[in-house]
Amino acid sequence: MTRSFVLLVVAKAPVPGLAKTRLCPPATPAEAAEIAAAALLDTLDAVGSVPGAVPVVAMTGDLGAAARAAELGTALRRVTVIPQRGPDFGARLANAHADAAALHAGLPILQIGMDTPQVTPMSLAAAAAPILGGHDSVLGPAVDGGWWVLGLTEPRHAQVLADVPMSRDDTGERTLRALTASGLRPRQAACLSDVDTMAEARSVAAACPDGRFARAVAAVGGRAVA
């Protein structure tokens, strides 16, 4: 029997001018928002096909002003959406775990973002395997020094994220140290590249050429990265 777990996606509404601004140039703000929307949609497709997963999306931003607003609205109606809360990203991550745990008490949580659209149901299931098999935690490093996935058997341990500086090239290392200091022994998931720059976007698109994300990146064409 497949064991249930919460698959928590932390996401930001892909509003032009506010989403994926590091893709500009060569992308325009509208193109960057399209890329972000495509990444979220592809991620939600994968999340929805993982055996045992109970999808929860912690969302911030104005979905009404987002790229692909209608398509995103349809996709989000298939999951539970909760608001993000907190003064900074670390606090919002910690609170998202707490709020998802309050909705689904007793279930382990596997948390990802919307910047790894190359994930598949199989890769997400593999990332969840340690916490479903009795291990206390799992952390998946990102190529840029951050992390792309965090799994916790006891979601209360996510409170350590509130004190970890985010979006740095040592965020992954700092997160690992914080988890270890709290008594956990995280297993390592696969290392993935997340999408912050156009070079990363093109590399990730090549790894998942059949999705919305790859098509959105291709729309930017061969314009040079600034």
KAVEN-V212737 format. One record per helix or strand. SS is the DSSP state (h for helix, s for strand). FROM is the first residue (numbers start at 1). TO is the last residue. If there is no record, write none. Layout:
ss->SS from->FROM to->TO
ss->SS from->FROM to->TO
This chain:
ss->s from->5 to->12
ss->s from->15 to->15
ss->h from->21 to->23
ss->h from->29 to->47
ss->s from->53 to->60
ss->h from->63 to->65
ss->s from->66 to->66
ss->h from->69 to->76
ss->s from->80 to->83
ss->h from->89 to->103
ss->s from->109 to->112
ss->h from->121 to->132
ss->s from->137 to->142
ss->s from->147 to->152
ss->h from->155 to->163
ss->h from->171 to->181
ss->s from->187 to->192
ss->h from->198 to->207
ss->h from->212 to->218
